[in-house]
Amino acid sequence: METVYGKLRQHGLVRPTQGRVLGGVVAGLGQRFGIDPWPARLLFALILLAIPGTQILIYPILWILMPAEAAVAPSERDASIA
């Protein structure tokens, strides 16, 4: 049985290691849907303002459920460049 992390990672929902402001949740959502981080943050804030109080629940839950992007080891990075 796959874990929640595995399913989210399979669908491309990961928190990037670079470009984070707080937890990287919105940057990861933007990355998944092909939006730059700052417009994604603005859109996320506008959506959450439309439904007051949801940001208290949604952001921490996504922060817990979304896996961090796996860091590439230096040897793997060098092999991919060659």
mmCIF file of the N, C-alpha and C atoms, coordinates in Angstrom:
data_MODEL
# 
_entry.id   MODEL 
# 
loop_
_atom_site.group_PDB 
_atom_site.id 
_atom_site.type_symbol 
_atom_site.label_atom_id 
_atom_site.label_alt_id 
_atom_site.label_comp_id 
_atom_site.label_asym_id 
_atom_site.label_entity_id 
_atom_site.label_seq_id 
_atom_site.pdbx_PDB_ins_code 
_atom_site.Cartn_x 
_atom_site.Cartn_y 
_atom_site.Cartn_z 
_atom_site.occupancy 
_atom_site.B_iso_or_equiv 
_atom_site.pdbx_formal_charge 
_atom_site.auth_seq_id 
_atom_site.auth_comp_id 
_atom_site.auth_asym_id 
_atom_site.auth_atom_id 
_atom_site.pdbx_PDB_model_num 
ATOM 1   N N  . MET A 1 1  ? 0.838   -1.184 0.000   1.00 0.00 ? 1  MET A N  1 
ATOM 2   C CA . MET A 1 1  ? 0.000   0.000  0.000   1.00 0.00 ? 1  MET A CA 1 
ATOM 3   C C  . MET A 1 1  ? 0.875   1.236  0.000   1.00 0.00 ? 1  MET A C  1 
ATOM 4   N N  . GLU A 1 2  ? 0.616   2.151  -0.932  1.00 0.00 ? 2  GLU A N  1 
ATOM 5   C CA . GLU A 1 2  ? 1.399   3.376  -1.028  1.00 0.00 ? 2  GLU A CA 1 
ATOM 6   C C  . GLU A 1 2  ? 1.042   4.341  0.085   1.00 0.00 ? 2  GLU A C  1 
ATOM 7   N N  . THR A 1 3  ? 2.019   5.100  0.494   1.00 0.00 ? 3  THR A N  1 
ATOM 8   C CA . THR A 1 3  ? 1.774   6.109  1.515   1.00 0.00 ? 3  THR A CA 1 
ATOM 9   C C  . THR A 1 3  ? 1.251   7.378  0.868   1.00 0.00 ? 3  THR A C  1 
ATOM 10  N N  . VAL A 1 4  ? 0.788   8.289  1.697   1.00 0.00 ? 4  VAL A N  1 
ATOM 11  C CA . VAL A 1 4  ? 0.323   9.585  1.199   1.00 0.00 ? 4  VAL A CA 1 
ATOM 12  C C  . VAL A 1 4  ? 1.476   10.311 0.521   1.00 0.00 ? 4  VAL A C  1 
ATOM 13  N N  . TYR A 1 5  ? 2.668   10.247 1.118   1.00 0.00 ? 5  TYR A N  1 
ATOM 14  C CA . TYR A 1 5  ? 3.838   10.903 0.531   1.00 0.00 ? 5  TYR A CA 1 
ATOM 15  C C  . TYR A 1 5  ? 4.132   10.357 -0.863  1.00 0.00 ? 5  TYR A C  1 
ATOM 16  N N  . GLY A 1 6  ? 4.050   9.060  -1.012  1.00 0.00 ? 6  GLY A N  1 
ATOM 17  C CA . GLY A 1 6  ? 4.318   8.441  -2.307  1.00 0.00 ? 6  GLY A CA 1 
ATOM 18  C C  . GLY A 1 6  ? 3.322   8.871  -3.370  1.00 0.00 ? 6  GLY A C  1 
ATOM 19  N N  . LYS A 1 7  ? 2.057   8.942  -2.997  1.00 0.00 ? 7  LYS A N  1 
ATOM 20  C CA . LYS A 1 7  ? 1.030   9.356  -3.964  1.00 0.00 ? 7  LYS A CA 1 
ATOM 21  C C  . LYS A 1 7  ? 1.203   10.815 -4.357  1.00 0.00 ? 7  LYS A C  1 
ATOM 22  N N  . LEU A 1 8  ? 1.486   11.673 -3.381  1.00 0.00 ? 8  LEU A N  1 
ATOM 23  C CA . LEU A 1 8  ? 1.694   13.083 -3.695  1.00 0.00 ? 8  LEU A CA 1 
ATOM 24  C C  . LEU A 1 8  ? 2.939   13.274 -4.545  1.00 0.00 ? 8  LEU A C  1 
ATOM 25  N N  . ARG A 1 9  ? 4.011   12.543 -4.207  1.00 0.00 ? 9  ARG A N  1 
ATOM 26  C CA . ARG A 1 9  ? 5.245   12.638 -4.996  1.00 0.00 ? 9  ARG A CA 1 
ATOM 27  C C  . ARG A 1 9  ? 5.008   12.142 -6.416  1.00 0.00 ? 9  ARG A C  1 
ATOM 28  N N  . GLN A 1 10 ? 4.209   11.091 -6.566  1.00 0.00 ? 10 GLN A N  1 
ATOM 29  C CA . GLN A 1 10 ? 3.899   10.539 -7.882  1.00 0.00 ? 10 GLN A CA 1 
ATOM 30  C C  . GLN A 1 10 ? 3.160   11.556 -8.745  1.00 0.00 ? 10 GLN A C  1 
ATOM 31  N N  . HIS A 1 11 ? 2.327   12.375 -8.125  1.00 0.00 ? 11 HIS A N  1 
ATOM 32  C CA . HIS A 1 11 ? 1.573   13.392 -8.858  1.00 0.00 ? 11 HIS A CA 1 
ATOM 33  C C  . HIS A 1 11 ? 2.327   14.718 -8.966  1.00 0.00 ? 11 HIS A C  1 
ATOM 34  N N  . GLY A 1 12 ? 3.556   14.756 -8.481  1.00 0.00 ? 12 GLY A N  1 
ATOM 35  C CA . GLY A 1 12 ? 4.380   15.946 -8.606  1.00 0.00 ? 12 GLY A CA 1 
ATOM 36  C C  . GLY A 1 12 ? 4.152   16.993 -7.540  1.00 0.00 ? 12 GLY A C  1 
ATOM 37  N N  . LEU A 1 13 ? 3.474   16.645 -6.475  1.00 0.00 ? 13 LEU A N  1 
ATOM 38  C CA . LEU A 1 13 ? 3.227   17.592 -5.394  1.00 0.00 ? 13 LEU A CA 1 
ATOM 39  C C  . LEU A 1 13 ? 4.292   17.419 -4.311  1.00 0.00 ? 13 LEU A C  1 
ATOM 40  N N  . VAL A 1 14 ? 5.367   18.182 -4.434  1.00 0.00 ? 14 VAL A N  1 
ATOM 41  C CA . VAL A 1 14 ? 6.451   18.157 -3.454  1.00 0.00 ? 14 VAL A CA 1 
ATOM 42  C C  . VAL A 1 14 ? 6.812   19.591 -3.089  1.00 0.00 ? 14 VAL A C  1 
ATOM 43  N N  . ARG A 1 15 ? 7.366   19.756 -1.893  1.00 0.00 ? 15 ARG A N  1 
ATOM 44  C CA . ARG A 1 15 ? 7.837   21.065 -1.452  1.00 0.00 ? 15 ARG A CA 1 
ATOM 45  C C  . ARG A 1 15 ? 9.278   21.223 -1.914  1.00 0.00 ? 15 ARG A C  1 
ATOM 46  N N  . PRO A 1 16 ? 9.567   22.187 -2.793  1.00 0.00 ? 16 PRO A N  1 
ATOM 47  C CA . PRO A 1 16 ? 10.930  22.340 -3.312  1.00 0.00 ? 16 PRO A CA 1 
ATOM 48  C C  . PRO A 1 16 ? 11.907  22.764 -2.216  1.00 0.00 ? 16 PRO A C  1 
ATOM 49  N N  . THR A 1 17 ? 13.172  22.422 -2.404  1.00 0.00 ? 17 THR A N  1 
ATOM 50  C CA . THR A 1 17 ? 14.184  22.794 -1.422  1.00 0.00 ? 17 THR A CA 1 
ATOM 51  C C  . THR A 1 17 ? 14.643  24.231 -1.617  1.00 0.00 ? 17 THR A C  1 
ATOM 52  N N  . GLN A 1 18 ? 14.453  24.786 -2.797  1.00 0.00 ? 18 GLN A N  1 
ATOM 53  C CA . GLN A 1 18 ? 14.843  26.167 -3.074  1.00 0.00 ? 18 GLN A CA 1 
ATOM 54  C C  . GLN A 1 18 ? 13.612  26.987 -3.419  1.00 0.00 ? 18 GLN A C  1 
ATOM 55  N N  . GLY A 1 19 ? 13.641  28.265 -3.066  1.00 0.00 ? 19 GLY A N  1 
ATOM 56  C CA . GLY A 1 19 ? 12.531  29.152 -3.388  1.00 0.00 ? 19 GLY A CA 1 
ATOM 57  C C  . GLY A 1 19 ? 11.418  29.143 -2.361  1.00 0.00 ? 19 GLY A C  1 
ATOM 58  N N  . ARG A 1 20 ? 11.676  28.577 -1.195  1.00 0.00 ? 20 ARG A N  1 
ATOM 59  C CA . ARG A 1 20 ? 10.669  28.543 -0.145  1.00 0.00 ? 20 ARG A CA 1 
ATOM 60  C C  . ARG A 1 20 ? 10.575  29.899 0.544   1.00 0.00 ? 20 ARG A C  1 
ATOM 61  N N  . VAL A 1 21 ? 9.387   30.246 1.010   1.00 0.00 ? 21 VAL A N  1 
ATOM 62  C CA . VAL A 1 21 ? 9.228   31.408 1.866   1.00 0.00 ? 21 VAL A CA 1 
ATOM 63  C C  . VAL A 1 21 ? 8.966   30.927 3.282   1.00 0.00 ? 21 VAL A C  1 
ATOM 64  N N  . LEU A 1 22 ? 8.054   30.023 3.454   1.00 0.00 ? 22 LEU A N  1 
ATOM 65  C CA . LEU A 1 22 ? 7.781   29.466 4.777   1.00 0.00 ? 22 LEU A CA 1 
ATOM 66  C C  . LEU A 1 22 ? 8.052   27.963 4.729   1.00 0.00 ? 22 LEU A C  1 
ATOM 67  N N  . GLY A 1 23 ? 7.125   27.209 4.211   1.00 0.00 ? 23 GLY A N  1 
ATOM 68  C CA . GLY A 1 23 ? 7.300   25.760 4.161   1.00 0.00 ? 23 GLY A CA 1 
ATOM 69  C C  . GLY A 1 23 ? 7.470   25.225 2.756   1.00 0.00 ? 23 GLY A C  1 
ATOM 70  N N  . GLY A 1 24 ? 7.248   26.053 1.758   1.00 0.00 ? 24 GLY A N  1 
ATOM 71  C CA . GLY A 1 24 ? 7.377   25.610 0.383   1.00 0.00 ? 24 GLY A CA 1 
ATOM 72  C C  . GLY A 1 24 ? 6.117   24.997 -0.193  1.00 0.00 ? 24 GLY A C  1 
ATOM 73  N N  . VAL A 1 25 ? 5.016   25.093 0.535   1.00 0.00 ? 25 VAL A N  1 
ATOM 74  C CA . VAL A 1 25 ? 3.771   24.467 0.083   1.00 0.00 ? 25 VAL A CA 1 
ATOM 75  C C  . VAL A 1 25 ? 3.264   25.121 -1.197  1.00 0.00 ? 25 VAL A C  1 
ATOM 76  N N  . VAL A 1 26 ? 3.141   26.434 -1.197  1.00 0.00 ? 26 VAL A N  1 
ATOM 77  C CA . VAL A 1 26 ? 2.582   27.119 -2.362  1.00 0.00 ? 26 VAL A CA 1 
ATOM 78  C C  . VAL A 1 26 ? 3.566   27.097 -3.528  1.00 0.00 ? 26 VAL A C  1 
ATOM 79  N N  . ALA A 1 27 ? 4.859   27.154 -3.240  1.00 0.00 ? 27 ALA A N  1 
ATOM 80  C CA . ALA A 1 27 ? 5.862   27.021 -4.304  1.00 0.00 ? 27 ALA A CA 1 
ATOM 81  C C  . ALA A 1 27 ? 5.743   25.645 -4.960  1.00 0.00 ? 27 ALA A C  1 
ATOM 82  N N  . GLY A 1 28 ? 5.499   24.624 -4.162  1.00 0.00 ? 28 GLY A N  1 
ATOM 83  C CA . GLY A 1 28 ? 5.312   23.273 -4.697  1.00 0.00 ? 28 GLY A CA 1 
ATOM 84  C C  . GLY A 1 28 ? 4.041   23.151 -5.516  1.00 0.00 ? 28 GLY A C  1 
ATOM 85  N N  . LEU A 1 29 ? 2.967   23.780 -5.048  1.00 0.00 ? 29 LEU A N  1 
ATOM 86  C CA . LEU A 1 29 ? 1.715   23.766 -5.812  1.00 0.00 ? 29 LEU A CA 1 
ATOM 87  C C  . LEU A 1 29 ? 1.895   24.502 -7.139  1.00 0.00 ? 29 LEU A C  1 
ATOM 88  N N  . GLY A 1 30 ? 2.573   25.644 -7.082  1.00 0.00 ? 30 GLY A N  1 
ATOM 89  C CA . GLY A 1 30 ? 2.829   26.400 -8.304  1.00 0.00 ? 30 GLY A CA 1 
ATOM 90  C C  . GLY A 1 30 ? 3.691   25.620 -9.275  1.00 0.00 ? 30 GLY A C  1 
ATOM 91  N N  . GLN A 1 31 ? 4.708   24.955 -8.756  1.00 0.00 ? 31 GLN A N  1 
ATOM 92  C CA . GLN A 1 31 ? 5.588   24.140 -9.588  1.00 0.00 ? 31 GLN A CA 1 
ATOM 93  C C  . GLN A 1 31 ? 4.801   23.024 -10.255 1.00 0.00 ? 31 GLN A C  1 
ATOM 94  N N  . ARG A 1 32 ? 3.904   22.410 -9.527  1.00 0.00 ? 32 ARG A N  1 
ATOM 95  C CA . ARG A 1 32 ? 3.099   21.306 -10.061 1.00 0.00 ? 32 ARG A CA 1 
ATOM 96  C C  . ARG A 1 32 ? 2.191   21.757 -11.189 1.00 0.00 ? 32 ARG A C  1 
ATOM 97  N N  . PHE A 1 33 ? 1.609   22.955 -11.043 1.00 0.00 ? 33 PHE A N  1 
ATOM 98  C CA . PHE A 1 33 ? 0.659   23.447 -12.035 1.00 0.00 ? 33 PHE A CA 1 
ATOM 99  C C  . PHE A 1 33 ? 1.274   24.421 -13.031 1.00 0.00 ? 33 PHE A C  1 
ATOM 100 N N  . GLY A 1 34 ? 2.604   24.575 -13.011 1.00 0.00 ? 34 GLY A N  1 
ATOM 101 C CA . GLY A 1 34 ? 3.300   25.387 -14.002 1.00 0.00 ? 34 GLY A CA 1 
ATOM 102 C C  . GLY A 1 34 ? 3.160   26.883 -13.795 1.00 0.00 ? 34 GLY A C  1 
ATOM 103 N N  . ILE A 1 35 ? 3.052   27.318 -12.547 1.00 0.00 ? 35 ILE A N  1 
ATOM 104 C CA . ILE A 1 35 ? 2.928   28.736 -12.232 1.00 0.00 ? 35 ILE A CA 1 
ATOM 105 C C  . ILE A 1 35 ? 4.167   29.136 -11.438 1.00 0.00 ? 35 ILE A C  1 
ATOM 106 N N  . ASP A 1 36 ? 4.695   30.343 -11.702 1.00 0.00 ? 36 ASP A N  1 
ATOM 107 C CA . ASP A 1 36 ? 5.811   30.846 -10.911 1.00 0.00 ? 36 ASP A CA 1 
ATOM 108 C C  . ASP A 1 36 ? 5.386   30.978 -9.454  1.00 0.00 ? 36 ASP A C  1 
ATOM 109 N N  . PRO A 1 37 ? 6.336   30.910 -8.521  1.00 0.00 ? 37 PRO A N  1 
ATOM 110 C CA . PRO A 1 37 ? 5.973   30.932 -7.092  1.00 0.00 ? 37 PRO A CA 1 
ATOM 111 C C  . PRO A 1 37 ? 5.202   32.177 -6.642  1.00 0.00 ? 37 PRO A C  1 
ATOM 112 N N  . TRP A 1 38 ? 5.611   33.377 -7.038  1.00 0.00 ? 38 TRP A N  1 
ATOM 113 C CA . TRP A 1 38 ? 4.931   34.571 -6.522  1.00 0.00 ? 38 TRP A CA 1 
ATOM 114 C C  . TRP A 1 38 ? 3.500   34.711 -7.018  1.00 0.00 ? 38 TRP A C  1 
ATOM 115 N N  . PRO A 1 39 ? 3.212   34.506 -8.300  1.00 0.00 ? 39 PRO A N  1 
ATOM 116 C CA . PRO A 1 39 ? 1.796   34.524 -8.700  1.00 0.00 ? 39 PRO A CA 1 
ATOM 117 C C  . PRO A 1 39 ? 0.987   33.406 -8.036  1.00 0.00 ? 39 PRO A C  1 
ATOM 118 N N  . ALA A 1 40 ? 1.619   32.255 -7.798  1.00 0.00 ? 40 ALA A N  1 
ATOM 119 C CA . ALA A 1 40 ? 0.927   31.156 -7.122  1.00 0.00 ? 40 ALA A CA 1 
ATOM 120 C C  . ALA A 1 40 ? 0.594   31.550 -5.692  1.00 0.00 ? 40 ALA A C  1 
ATOM 121 N N  . ARG A 1 41 ? 1.522   32.229 -5.026  1.00 0.00 ? 41 ARG A N  1 
ATOM 122 C CA . ARG A 1 41 ? 1.269   32.693 -3.650  1.00 0.00 ? 41 ARG A CA 1 
ATOM 123 C C  . ARG A 1 41 ? 0.132   33.696 -3.610  1.00 0.00 ? 41 ARG A C  1 
ATOM 124 N N  . LEU A 1 42 ? 0.128   34.614 -4.567  1.00 0.00 ? 42 LEU A N  1 
ATOM 125 C CA . LEU A 1 42 ? -0.947  35.607 -4.634  1.00 0.00 ? 42 LEU A CA 1 
ATOM 126 C C  . LEU A 1 42 ? -2.291  34.927 -4.884  1.00 0.00 ? 42 LEU A C  1 
ATOM 127 N N  . LEU A 1 43 ? -2.334  34.006 -5.812  1.00 0.00 ? 43 LEU A N  1 
ATOM 128 C CA . LEU A 1 43 ? -3.566  33.279 -6.102  1.00 0.00 ? 43 LEU A CA 1 
ATOM 129 C C  . LEU A 1 43 ? -4.032  32.472 -4.888  1.00 0.00 ? 43 LEU A C  1 
ATOM 130 N N  . PHE A 1 44 ? -3.104  31.817 -4.203  1.00 0.00 ? 44 PHE A N  1 
ATOM 131 C CA . PHE A 1 44 ? -3.426  31.037 -3.005  1.00 0.00 ? 44 PHE A CA 1 
ATOM 132 C C  . PHE A 1 44 ? -4.014  31.948 -1.933  1.00 0.00 ? 44 PHE A C  1 
ATOM 133 N N  . ALA A 1 45 ? -3.406  33.112 -1.735  1.00 0.00 ? 45 ALA A N  1 
ATOM 134 C CA . ALA A 1 45 ? -3.903  34.062 -0.728  1.00 0.00 ? 45 ALA A CA 1 
ATOM 135 C C  . ALA A 1 45 ? -5.292  34.572 -1.095  1.00 0.00 ? 45 ALA A C  1 
ATOM 136 N N  . LEU A 1 46 ? -5.510  34.868 -2.367  1.00 0.00 ? 46 LEU A N  1 
ATOM 137 C CA . LEU A 1 46 ? -6.828  35.356 -2.795  1.00 0.00 ? 46 LEU A CA 1 
ATOM 138 C C  . LEU A 1 46 ? -7.908  34.294 -2.616  1.00 0.00 ? 46 LEU A C  1 
ATOM 139 N N  . ILE A 1 47 ? -7.581  33.065 -2.930  1.00 0.00 ? 47 ILE A N  1 
ATOM 140 C CA . ILE A 1 47 ? -8.547  31.974 -2.749  1.00 0.00 ? 47 ILE A CA 1 
ATOM 141 C C  . ILE A 1 47 ? -8.873  31.788 -1.272  1.00 0.00 ? 47 ILE A C  1 
ATOM 142 N N  . LEU A 1 48 ? -7.848  31.838 -0.435  1.00 0.00 ? 48 LEU A N  1 
ATOM 143 C CA . LEU A 1 48 ? -8.080  31.655 0.988   1.00 0.00 ? 48 LEU A CA 1 
ATOM 144 C C  . LEU A 1 48 ? -8.827  32.832 1.613   1.00 0.00 ? 48 LEU A C  1 
ATOM 145 N N  . LEU A 1 49 ? -8.658  34.036 1.050   1.00 0.00 ? 49 LEU A N  1 
ATOM 146 C CA . LEU A 1 49 ? -9.412  35.185 1.543   1.00 0.00 ? 49 LEU A CA 1 
ATOM 147 C C  . LEU A 1 49 ? -10.891 35.073 1.184   1.00 0.00 ? 49 LEU A C  1 
ATOM 148 N N  . ALA A 1 50 ? -11.173 34.385 0.091   1.00 0.00 ? 50 ALA A N  1 
ATOM 149 C CA . ALA A 1 50 ? -12.567 34.207 -0.328  1.00 0.00 ? 50 ALA A CA 1 
ATOM 150 C C  . ALA A 1 50 ? -13.317 33.300 0.648   1.00 0.00 ? 50 ALA A C  1 
ATOM 151 N N  . ILE A 1 51 ? -12.585 32.405 1.296   1.00 0.00 ? 51 ILE A N  1 
ATOM 152 C CA . ILE A 1 51 ? -13.186 31.490 2.277   1.00 0.00 ? 51 ILE A CA 1 
ATOM 153 C C  . ILE A 1 51 ? -12.445 31.706 3.594   1.00 0.00 ? 51 ILE A C  1 
ATOM 154 N N  . PRO A 1 52 ? -12.872 32.670 4.421   1.00 0.00 ? 52 PRO A N  1 
ATOM 155 C CA . PRO A 1 52 ? -12.128 33.031 5.634   1.00 0.00 ? 52 PRO A CA 1 
ATOM 156 C C  . PRO A 1 52 ? -11.933 31.859 6.599   1.00 0.00 ? 52 PRO A C  1 
ATOM 157 N N  . GLY A 1 53 ? -10.747 31.826 7.183   1.00 0.00 ? 53 GLY A N  1 
ATOM 158 C CA . GLY A 1 53 ? -10.435 30.808 8.179   1.00 0.00 ? 53 GLY A CA 1 
ATOM 159 C C  . GLY A 1 53 ? -9.819  29.541 7.628   1.00 0.00 ? 53 GLY A C  1 
ATOM 160 N N  . THR A 1 54 ? -9.908  29.329 6.330   1.00 0.00 ? 54 THR A N  1 
ATOM 161 C CA . THR A 1 54 ? -9.389  28.083 5.769   1.00 0.00 ? 54 THR A CA 1 
ATOM 162 C C  . THR A 1 54 ? -7.871  28.023 5.784   1.00 0.00 ? 54 THR A C  1 
ATOM 163 N N  . GLN A 1 55 ? -7.199  29.190 5.734   1.00 0.00 ? 55 GLN A N  1 
ATOM 164 C CA . GLN A 1 55 ? -5.746  29.170 5.718   1.00 0.00 ? 55 GLN A CA 1 
ATOM 165 C C  . GLN A 1 55 ? -5.175  28.580 6.997   1.00 0.00 ? 55 GLN A C  1 
ATOM 166 N N  . ILE A 1 56 ? -5.918  28.672 8.076   1.00 0.00 ? 56 ILE A N  1 
ATOM 167 C CA . ILE A 1 56 ? -5.461  28.100 9.340   1.00 0.00 ? 56 ILE A CA 1 
ATOM 168 C C  . ILE A 1 56 ? -5.442  26.578 9.252   1.00 0.00 ? 56 ILE A C  1 
ATOM 169 N N  . LEU A 1 57 ? -6.302  25.997 8.446   1.00 0.00 ? 57 LEU A N  1 
ATOM 170 C CA . LEU A 1 57 ? -6.366  24.540 8.289   1.00 0.00 ? 57 LEU A CA 1 
ATOM 171 C C  . LEU A 1 57 ? -5.579  24.035 7.080   1.00 0.00 ? 57 LEU A C  1 
ATOM 172 N N  . ILE A 1 58 ? -5.759  24.669 5.937   1.00 0.00 ? 58 ILE A N  1 
ATOM 173 C CA . ILE A 1 58 ? -5.228  24.133 4.692   1.00 0.00 ? 58 ILE A CA 1 
ATOM 174 C C  . ILE A 1 58 ? -3.709  24.154 4.627   1.00 0.00 ? 58 ILE A C  1 
ATOM 175 N N  . TYR A 1 59 ? -3.077  25.302 4.926   1.00 0.00 ? 59 TYR A N  1 
ATOM 176 C CA . TYR A 1 59 ? -1.629  25.395 4.783   1.00 0.00 ? 59 TYR A CA 1 
ATOM 177 C C  . TYR A 1 59 ? -0.892  24.413 5.692   1.00 0.00 ? 59 TYR A C  1 
ATOM 178 N N  . PRO A 1 60 ? -1.202  24.345 7.002   1.00 0.00 ? 60 PRO A N  1 
ATOM 179 C CA . PRO A 1 60 ? -0.487  23.374 7.843   1.00 0.00 ? 60 PRO A CA 1 
ATOM 180 C C  . PRO A 1 60 ? -0.725  21.920 7.437   1.00 0.00 ? 60 PRO A C  1 
ATOM 181 N N  . ILE A 1 61 ? -1.931  21.609 6.997   1.00 0.00 ? 61 ILE A N  1 
ATOM 182 C CA . ILE A 1 61 ? -2.211  20.235 6.569   1.00 0.00 ? 61 ILE A CA 1 
ATOM 183 C C  . ILE A 1 61 ? -1.383  19.889 5.336   1.00 0.00 ? 61 ILE A C  1 
ATOM 184 N N  . LEU A 1 62 ? -1.330  20.809 4.361   1.00 0.00 ? 62 LEU A N  1 
ATOM 185 C CA . LEU A 1 62 ? -0.513  20.568 3.173   1.00 0.00 ? 62 LEU A CA 1 
ATOM 186 C C  . LEU A 1 62 ? 0.967   20.498 3.533   1.00 0.00 ? 62 LEU A C  1 
ATOM 187 N N  . TRP A 1 63 ? 1.397   21.310 4.488   1.00 0.00 ? 63 TRP A N  1 
ATOM 188 C CA . TRP A 1 63 ? 2.794   21.306 4.912   1.00 0.00 ? 63 TRP A CA 1 
ATOM 189 C C  . TRP A 1 63 ? 3.169   19.941 5.492   1.00 0.00 ? 63 TRP A C  1 
ATOM 190 N N  . ILE A 1 64 ? 2.260   19.350 6.230   1.00 0.00 ? 64 ILE A N  1 
ATOM 191 C CA . ILE A 1 64 ? 2.510   18.038 6.827   1.00 0.00 ? 64 ILE A CA 1 
ATOM 192 C C  . ILE A 1 64 ? 2.441   16.929 5.773   1.00 0.00 ? 64 ILE A C  1 
ATOM 193 N N  . LEU A 1 65 ? 1.473   17.014 4.875   1.00 0.00 ? 65 LEU A N  1 
ATOM 194 C CA . LEU A 1 65 ? 1.253   15.931 3.918   1.00 0.00 ? 65 LEU A CA 1 
ATOM 195 C C  . LEU A 1 65 ? 2.194   15.956 2.717   1.00 0.00 ? 65 LEU A C  1 
ATOM 196 N N  . MET A 1 66 ? 2.601   17.145 2.255   1.00 0.00 ? 66 MET A N  1 
ATOM 197 C CA . MET A 1 66 ? 3.455   17.217 1.067   1.00 0.00 ? 66 MET A CA 1 
ATOM 198 C C  . MET A 1 66 ? 4.889   16.867 1.435   1.00 0.00 ? 66 MET A C  1 
ATOM 199 N N  . PRO A 1 67 ? 5.480   15.897 0.736   1.00 0.00 ? 67 PRO A N  1 
ATOM 200 C CA . PRO A 1 67 ? 6.866   15.533 1.035   1.00 0.00 ? 67 PRO A CA 1 
ATOM 201 C C  . PRO A 1 67 ? 7.830   16.593 0.508   1.00 0.00 ? 67 PRO A C  1 
ATOM 202 N N  . ALA A 1 68 ? 8.974   16.683 1.159   1.00 0.00 ? 68 ALA A N  1 
ATOM 203 C CA . ALA A 1 68 ? 10.014  17.590 0.685   1.00 0.00 ? 68 ALA A CA 1 
ATOM 204 C C  . ALA A 1 68 ? 10.647  16.988 -0.566  1.00 0.00 ? 68 ALA A C  1 
ATOM 205 N N  . GLU A 1 69 ? 11.065  17.856 -1.456  1.00 0.00 ? 69 GLU A N  1 
ATOM 206 C CA . GLU A 1 69 ? 11.724  17.418 -2.677  1.00 0.00 ? 69 GLU A CA 1 
ATOM 207 C C  . GLU A 1 69 ? 13.037  16.745 -2.309  1.00 0.00 ? 69 GLU A C  1 
ATOM 208 N N  . ALA A 1 70 ? 13.296  15.608 -2.879  1.00 0.00 ? 70 ALA A N  1 
ATOM 209 C CA . ALA A 1 70 ? 14.519  14.867 -2.573  1.00 0.00 ? 70 ALA A CA 1 
ATOM 210 C C  . ALA A 1 70 ? 15.716  15.617 -3.129  1.00 0.00 ? 70 ALA A C  1 
ATOM 211 N N  . ALA A 1 71 ? 16.698  15.795 -2.298  1.00 0.00 ? 71 ALA A N  1 
ATOM 212 C CA . ALA A 1 71 ? 17.925  16.452 -2.733  1.00 0.00 ? 71 ALA A CA 1 
ATOM 213 C C  . ALA A 1 71 ? 18.745  15.476 -3.574  1.00 0.00 ? 71 ALA A C  1 
ATOM 214 N N  . VAL A 1 72 ? 19.334  15.976 -4.625  1.00 0.00 ? 72 VAL A N  1 
ATOM 215 C CA . VAL A 1 72 ? 20.148  15.146 -5.504  1.00 0.00 ? 72 VAL A CA 1 
ATOM 216 C C  . VAL A 1 72 ? 21.563  15.110 -4.945  1.00 0.00 ? 72 VAL A C  1 
ATOM 217 N N  . ALA A 1 73 ? 22.106  13.923 -4.808  1.00 0.00 ? 73 ALA A N  1 
ATOM 218 C CA . ALA A 1 73 ? 23.473  13.763 -4.312  1.00 0.00 ? 73 ALA A CA 1 
ATOM 219 C C  . ALA A 1 73 ? 24.450  14.344 -5.321  1.00 0.00 ? 73 ALA A C  1 
ATOM 220 N N  . PRO A 1 74 ? 25.595  14.905 -4.875  1.00 0.00 ? 74 PRO A N  1 
ATOM 221 C CA . PRO A 1 74 ? 26.567  15.511 -5.800  1.00 0.00 ? 74 PRO A CA 1 
ATOM 222 C C  . PRO A 1 74 ? 27.029  14.562 -6.890  1.00 0.00 ? 74 PRO A C  1 
ATOM 223 N N  . SER A 1 75 ? 27.226  13.280 -6.568  1.00 0.00 ? 75 SER A N  1 
ATOM 224 C CA . SER A 1 75 ? 27.682  12.331 -7.586  1.00 0.00 ? 75 SER A CA 1 
ATOM 225 C C  . SER A 1 75 ? 26.619  12.114 -8.657  1.00 0.00 ? 75 SER A C  1 
ATOM 226 N N  . GLU A 1 76 ? 25.328  12.107 -8.264  1.00 0.00 ? 76 GLU A N  1 
ATOM 227 C CA . GLU A 1 76 ? 24.253  11.951 -9.236  1.00 0.00 ? 76 GLU A CA 1 
ATOM 228 C C  . GLU A 1 76 ? 24.142  13.195 -10.114 1.00 0.00 ? 76 GLU A C  1 
ATOM 229 N N  . ARG A 1 77 ? 24.341  14.376 -9.514  1.00 0.00 ? 77 ARG A N  1 
ATOM 230 C CA . ARG A 1 77 ? 24.254  15.631 -10.261 1.00 0.00 ? 77 ARG A CA 1 
ATOM 231 C C  . ARG A 1 77 ? 25.375  15.682 -11.303 1.00 0.00 ? 77 ARG A C  1 
ATOM 232 N N  . ASP A 1 78 ? 26.596  15.277 -10.926 1.00 0.00 ? 78 ASP A N  1 
ATOM 233 C CA . ASP A 1 78 ? 27.713  15.279 -11.849 1.00 0.00 ? 78 ASP A CA 1 
ATOM 234 C C  . ASP A 1 78 ? 27.499  14.294 -12.987 1.00 0.00 ? 78 ASP A C  1 
ATOM 235 N N  . ALA A 1 79 ? 26.897  13.150 -12.684 1.00 0.00 ? 79 ALA A N  1 
ATOM 236 C CA . ALA A 1 79 ? 26.643  12.140 -13.712 1.00 0.00 ? 79 ALA A CA 1 
ATOM 237 C C  . ALA A 1 79 ? 25.595  12.626 -14.709 1.00 0.00 ? 79 ALA A C  1 
ATOM 238 N N  . SER A 1 80 ? 24.615  13.418 -14.246 1.00 0.00 ? 80 SER A N  1 
ATOM 239 C CA . SER A 1 80 ? 23.579  13.887 -15.151 1.00 0.00 ? 80 SER A CA 1 
ATOM 240 C C  . SER A 1 80 ? 24.094  15.005 -16.057 1.00 0.00 ? 80 SER A C  1 
ATOM 241 N N  . ILE A 1 81 ? 25.122  15.728 -15.621 1.00 0.00 ? 81 ILE A N  1 
ATOM 242 C CA . ILE A 1 81 ? 25.685  16.805 -16.436 1.00 0.00 ? 81 ILE A CA 1 
ATOM 243 C C  . ILE A 1 81 ? 26.527  16.237 -17.561 1.00 0.00 ? 81 ILE A C  1 
ATOM 244 N N  . ALA A 1 82 ? 27.243  15.154 -17.285 1.00 0.00 ? 82 ALA A N  1 
ATOM 245 C CA . ALA A 1 82 ? 28.161  14.569 -18.275 1.00 0.00 ? 82 ALA A CA 1 
ATOM 246 C C  . ALA A 1 82 ? 27.445  13.922 -19.424 1.00 0.00 ? 82 ALA A C  1 
# 
